[in-house]
Amino acid sequence: MLGFGKKKKVLVDDQKLYVPVNGKVVNLSTVSDPVFAQKMMGEGFAVEPEDKLVVAPVSGEVAVLQPHAVGFKRADGLEVLLHMGIDTVSMNGEPFKLFVKVGDIVSGGDKVAEVDWSEIKKAGFPLTTMVLITNSKDLLDDFSVDYGVSDHGESIGWAKSK
């Protein structure tokens, strides 16, 4: 009832990347927003979502939390941002329901949010969801992603730190 006896998750060194939403995984360079497409925010990949469930794209600690974005810090120091939709910061959190808080430890594929994509579509914003390694220039050594249709929580590649 008060959380006694509950085992706290420990941060594990997991280099895999996981699909955050059901949909088509695409190369970041194809995203409509040039900030993401030109990798100004880091290396990564994007997904065109098909359902409301959003899961952690990596195993790590929740370090940043905004209604439209969740930031994770992996055990190896890589910082990964899950950004749900493009320009959705202006929606003031309306279509997003978060299930994590800063300091939570998650495994890749753990539920982190639900999104009402129809609201985002109605507002005229792209649904494209990005997974970005924001400290790529400093820490990313190697990166690989399998593109194509995938299910949330499916391992689709890896990111190795220096």
Residue frames as qw, qx, qy, qz and C-alpha x, y, z in Angstrom:
[[0.000, 0.886, 0.464, 0.000, 0.00, 0.00, 0.00],
 [0.164, -0.945, 0.121, 0.256, 2.77, 2.48, 0.87],
 [0.586, 0.711, -0.388, 0.028, 5.32, 0.88, -1.42],
 [0.448, -0.588, 0.662, -0.124, 7.06, -1.10, 1.33],
 [0.721, -0.048, 0.688, 0.062, 8.64, -4.26, -0.01],
 [0.666, 0.732, 0.123, -0.072, 8.47, -2.90, -3.55],
 [0.720, -0.172, 0.301, 0.601, 11.73, -3.52, -5.36],
 [0.174, 0.858, -0.114, -0.470, 13.15, -0.43, -6.99],
 [0.844, 0.501, 0.085, 0.171, 14.33, -0.99, -10.55],
 [0.513, -0.589, 0.311, 0.541, 18.05, -0.71, -11.07],
 [0.406, 0.794, -0.254, -0.373, 19.66, 0.95, -14.05],
 [0.845, -0.030, 0.479, 0.237, 20.99, -1.68, -16.45],
 [0.053, -0.555, 0.510, 0.654, 23.50, -1.22, -19.25],
 [0.617, 0.442, 0.650, 0.025, 21.30, -1.94, -22.28],
 [0.156, -0.365, 0.397, 0.827, 22.57, -0.66, -25.65],
 [0.214, 0.411, 0.818, 0.342, 19.44, -1.61, -27.58],
 [0.240, 0.102, -0.043, -0.964, 17.00, 0.84, -29.15],
 [0.197, 0.377, 0.895, -0.133, 13.29, 0.06, -28.99],
 [0.051, -0.424, -0.517, -0.742, 10.35, 1.25, -31.10],
 [0.083, 0.068, 0.510, -0.853, 8.33, 3.72, -28.97],
 [0.591, 0.329, 0.271, -0.684, 5.07, 3.41, -30.96],
 [0.655, 0.293, 0.679, 0.156, 3.53, 0.99, -33.44],
 [0.405, 0.861, 0.045, -0.305, 4.23, 2.26, -36.92],
 [0.800, 0.504, -0.003, 0.325, 6.74, 2.76, -39.67],
 [0.558, -0.642, 0.154, 0.502, 10.31, 3.45, -38.52],
 [0.574, 0.772, 0.110, 0.249, 11.94, 5.98, -40.86],
 [0.624, 0.099, -0.111, 0.767, 15.30, 7.68, -41.26],
 [0.215, -0.692, -0.314, 0.614, 15.54, 10.94, -39.32],
 [0.178, -0.219, 0.368, 0.886, 16.58, 12.77, -42.51],
 [0.054, -0.393, -0.745, -0.537, 13.03, 12.27, -43.90],
 [0.161, -0.634, -0.616, 0.438, 11.31, 14.19, -41.05],
 [0.214, 0.813, 0.379, 0.386, 9.50, 17.40, -42.09],
 [0.310, -0.948, 0.032, 0.060, 11.14, 19.55, -39.38],
 [0.605, 0.652, -0.346, 0.299, 14.69, 20.58, -40.45],
 [0.305, -0.703, 0.528, -0.368, 15.94, 20.76, -36.83],
 [0.831, -0.182, 0.504, -0.148, 15.32, 17.02, -36.50],
 [0.871, 0.481, 0.099, 0.032, 16.05, 16.07, -40.12],
 [0.446, 0.755, -0.365, 0.314, 19.45, 17.77, -40.11],
 [0.815, -0.221, -0.443, 0.301, 20.26, 16.07, -36.80],
 [0.061, 0.666, -0.243, 0.703, 20.79, 19.36, -34.98],
 [0.648, -0.538, 0.258, -0.474, 19.42, 17.70, -31.86],
 [0.420, -0.419, 0.804, -0.039, 21.44, 14.52, -32.42],
 [0.246, 0.133, -0.892, -0.355, 21.45, 11.18, -34.21],
 [0.467, 0.100, 0.671, -0.567, 18.29, 9.11, -34.06],
 [0.005, -0.211, -0.869, -0.447, 15.26, 7.76, -35.88],
 [0.417, 0.048, 0.129, -0.898, 11.58, 8.58, -36.31],
 [0.117, 0.254, 0.960, 0.020, 8.32, 6.65, -36.32],
 [0.386, -0.174, -0.291, -0.858, 4.97, 7.43, -37.93],
 [0.228, -0.034, 0.827, -0.512, 2.66, 6.29, -35.08],
 [0.398, -0.174, -0.715, -0.547, -0.42, 4.11, -35.51],
 [0.565, -0.581, -0.576, -0.105, -1.82, 3.79, -31.97],
 [0.273, -0.885, 0.022, -0.376, -1.90, 5.68, -28.68],
 [0.844, -0.499, 0.037, 0.193, 0.53, 3.61, -26.58],
 [0.357, 0.808, -0.387, 0.263, 4.06, 5.04, -26.20],
 [0.909, -0.368, -0.057, 0.185, 6.87, 3.02, -24.62],
 [0.357, -0.803, 0.358, 0.316, 10.46, 3.75, -23.58],
 [0.728, 0.643, -0.235, -0.037, 12.85, 3.68, -26.56],
 [0.451, 0.464, -0.653, 0.393, 15.77, 2.81, -24.24],
 [0.706, -0.511, -0.440, 0.216, 16.48, 1.47, -20.77],
 [0.350, 0.331, -0.230, 0.846, 17.42, 4.34, -18.51],
 [0.171, -0.488, -0.564, 0.644, 16.47, 6.89, -15.91],
 [0.136, 0.834, 0.442, 0.299, 13.77, 9.45, -16.71],
 [0.478, -0.190, -0.131, 0.848, 15.73, 12.72, -16.58],
 [0.127, 0.123, -0.105, -0.979, 13.45, 15.22, -18.34],
 [0.134, 0.477, 0.868, -0.023, 9.69, 15.30, -18.50],
 [0.252, 0.230, -0.055, -0.938, 7.44, 17.56, -20.54],
 [0.709, 0.290, 0.429, -0.478, 3.98, 16.66, -21.79],
 [0.755, 0.605, -0.110, -0.226, 5.24, 16.15, -25.38],
 [0.575, 0.569, -0.552, 0.204, 8.71, 14.77, -24.59],
 [0.834, -0.537, 0.122, -0.004, 10.51, 12.42, -22.22],
 [0.344, 0.739, -0.560, 0.151, 14.27, 12.45, -21.75],
 [0.960, -0.277, -0.023, 0.032, 16.19, 9.38, -20.59],
 [0.038, 0.778, -0.625, 0.054, 19.76, 8.92, -19.40],
 [0.934, 0.085, -0.346, -0.035, 21.21, 5.49, -20.08],
 [0.820, -0.521, 0.084, 0.221, 23.69, 3.72, -17.81],
 [0.735, 0.095, 0.195, 0.643, 26.47, 4.48, -20.31],
 [0.195, -0.481, -0.055, 0.853, 25.71, 8.22, -20.26],
 [0.057, 0.253, 0.608, 0.750, 23.87, 8.51, -23.58],
 [0.243, 0.368, 0.427, -0.790, 20.98, 10.97, -23.30],
 [0.058, 0.260, 0.833, 0.485, 17.93, 10.03, -25.34],
 [0.306, 0.243, 0.231, -0.891, 14.95, 12.26, -26.05],
 [0.167, 0.415, 0.873, 0.192, 11.57, 10.85, -27.06],
 [0.153, 0.263, 0.011, -0.952, 9.71, 13.68, -28.81],
 [0.309, 0.426, 0.849, -0.033, 6.03, 12.92, -29.56],
 [0.332, 0.840, 0.424, 0.065, 4.83, 14.78, -32.65],
 [0.456, 0.172, 0.096, 0.868, 6.28, 17.90, -34.28],
 [0.076, -0.369, -0.013, -0.926, 5.49, 21.37, -32.86],
 [0.560, -0.508, -0.632, -0.171, 3.34, 19.71, -30.19],
 [0.354, -0.150, -0.474, 0.792, 4.94, 21.79, -27.41],
 [0.173, -0.131, -0.072, -0.974, 2.36, 24.45, -28.34],
 [0.554, -0.358, -0.623, -0.421, -0.52, 22.11, -27.36],
 [0.303, -0.528, 0.421, -0.673, 0.15, 22.67, -23.65],
 [0.146, -0.196, 0.927, -0.284, 0.02, 18.97, -22.83],
 [0.673, 0.099, 0.098, -0.726, -3.59, 18.41, -23.97],
 [0.875, 0.181, -0.303, -0.332, -3.32, 15.14, -25.92],
 [0.492, 0.376, -0.733, 0.281, -0.62, 13.56, -23.70],
 [0.778, -0.559, 0.056, -0.282, -0.99, 11.33, -20.65],
 [0.337, 0.577, -0.697, 0.258, 2.32, 10.49, -18.96],
 [0.900, -0.348, -0.223, -0.138, 2.90, 7.43, -16.76],
 [0.765, -0.017, -0.281, 0.579, 6.44, 8.18, -15.54],
 [0.216, -0.976, -0.011, 0.003, 8.11, 10.83, -13.42],
 [0.330, 0.758, -0.492, 0.275, 11.64, 12.20, -13.22],
 [0.299, -0.527, 0.732, -0.313, 13.88, 9.71, -11.42],
 [0.915, 0.071, 0.288, -0.275, 11.95, 6.61, -12.54],
 [0.175, -0.407, 0.830, 0.339, 14.07, 3.77, -13.95],
 [0.807, 0.364, 0.130, -0.447, 12.55, 2.17, -17.04],
 [0.558, -0.107, 0.743, 0.354, 13.40, -0.76, -19.27],
 [0.174, 0.205, -0.546, -0.793, 13.14, -0.46, -23.03],
 [0.323, -0.257, -0.815, -0.407, 9.52, -1.15, -23.94],
 [0.128, -0.426, -0.708, 0.548, 8.01, 0.00, -20.60],
 [0.045, 0.794, 0.529, 0.295, 4.85, 2.10, -20.96],
 [0.334, -0.161, -0.199, 0.907, 5.63, 5.82, -20.58],
 [0.236, 0.301, 0.078, -0.921, 2.67, 7.63, -22.17],
 [0.381, 0.522, 0.752, 0.130, -0.52, 7.57, -24.19],
 [0.018, -0.283, 0.198, 0.938, -1.26, 10.10, -26.91],
 [0.501, 0.631, 0.536, -0.251, -4.51, 11.11, -28.57],
 [0.389, -0.090, 0.516, 0.758, -3.03, 11.42, -32.05],
 [0.170, 0.676, 0.633, 0.336, -6.39, 12.55, -33.50],
 [0.197, -0.919, -0.200, 0.276, -6.12, 15.77, -31.44],
 [0.398, -0.505, 0.384, 0.663, -2.64, 16.42, -32.83],
 [0.328, 0.272, 0.706, 0.566, -3.87, 15.72, -36.35],
 [0.023, 0.849, 0.525, 0.054, -6.84, 18.09, -35.79],
 [0.276, -0.850, 0.030, 0.448, -4.41, 20.81, -34.67],
 [0.605, 0.790, -0.100, -0.018, -2.58, 20.35, -37.99],
 [0.212, -0.751, 0.624, 0.032, 0.70, 19.04, -36.58],
 [0.644, 0.327, -0.682, -0.118, 2.69, 16.07, -37.92],
 [0.884, -0.415, 0.022, -0.216, 2.41, 12.92, -35.78],
 [0.722, 0.422, -0.455, 0.305, 6.03, 11.95, -36.44],
 [0.697, -0.706, 0.120, -0.042, 7.67, 10.79, -33.20],
 [0.514, 0.672, -0.469, 0.255, 11.43, 11.08, -32.87],
 [0.846, -0.485, 0.009, 0.222, 14.02, 9.27, -30.76],
 [0.381, 0.835, -0.237, 0.319, 17.13, 11.44, -30.54],
 [0.786, -0.290, -0.211, 0.503, 20.50, 10.89, -28.90],
 [0.017, 0.991, 0.099, 0.091, 21.03, 14.46, -27.79],
 [0.345, -0.807, 0.436, 0.200, 24.67, 14.05, -26.76],
 [0.915, 0.363, 0.138, 0.107, 25.65, 12.19, -29.97],
 [0.426, 0.813, -0.287, 0.273, 28.59, 14.46, -30.76],
 [0.240, -0.712, 0.569, -0.335, 30.16, 13.83, -27.36],
 [0.540, -0.316, 0.735, -0.260, 29.36, 10.20, -26.57],
 [0.889, 0.308, 0.211, -0.265, 27.92, 8.25, -29.52],
 [0.326, -0.463, 0.738, 0.367, 30.39, 5.78, -31.03],
 [0.069, -0.004, -0.872, -0.485, 28.18, 3.60, -33.24],
 [0.495, 0.273, 0.372, -0.736, 24.50, 3.53, -34.16],
 [0.107, 0.006, -0.867, -0.487, 22.28, 1.17, -36.16],
 [0.523, 0.241, 0.445, -0.686, 18.52, 1.01, -36.80],
 [0.194, 0.206, 0.891, 0.356, 16.37, -1.37, -38.87],
 [0.318, 0.195, -0.014, -0.928, 13.81, 0.71, -40.76],
 [0.344, -0.172, -0.807, -0.449, 10.31, -0.47, -41.68],
 [0.630, -0.481, -0.182, -0.581, 7.06, -1.32, -39.92],
 [0.379, 0.111, -0.800, 0.452, 7.57, -2.34, -36.27],
 [0.549, -0.661, -0.476, -0.190, 5.61, -2.80, -33.05],
 [0.230, -0.814, 0.296, -0.443, 6.19, -0.74, -29.92],
 [0.719, -0.539, 0.421, -0.124, 8.75, -2.31, -27.63],
 [0.942, 0.269, 0.085, 0.184, 10.45, -4.22, -30.43],
 [0.488, -0.602, 0.344, 0.530, 14.24, -3.99, -30.45],
 [0.668, 0.721, 0.181, 0.033, 15.23, -2.39, -33.77],
 [0.561, 0.652, -0.251, 0.443, 18.87, -1.53, -33.32],
 [0.713, -0.488, -0.235, 0.446, 21.49, -0.22, -30.94],
 [0.148, 0.917, -0.161, 0.333, 23.51, 2.79, -29.92],
 [0.832, -0.200, -0.244, 0.456, 26.99, 2.34, -28.50],
 [0.179, -0.980, 0.077, 0.031, 28.74, 4.99, -26.45],
 [0.476, 0.682, -0.472, 0.293, 32.45, 5.84, -26.64]]
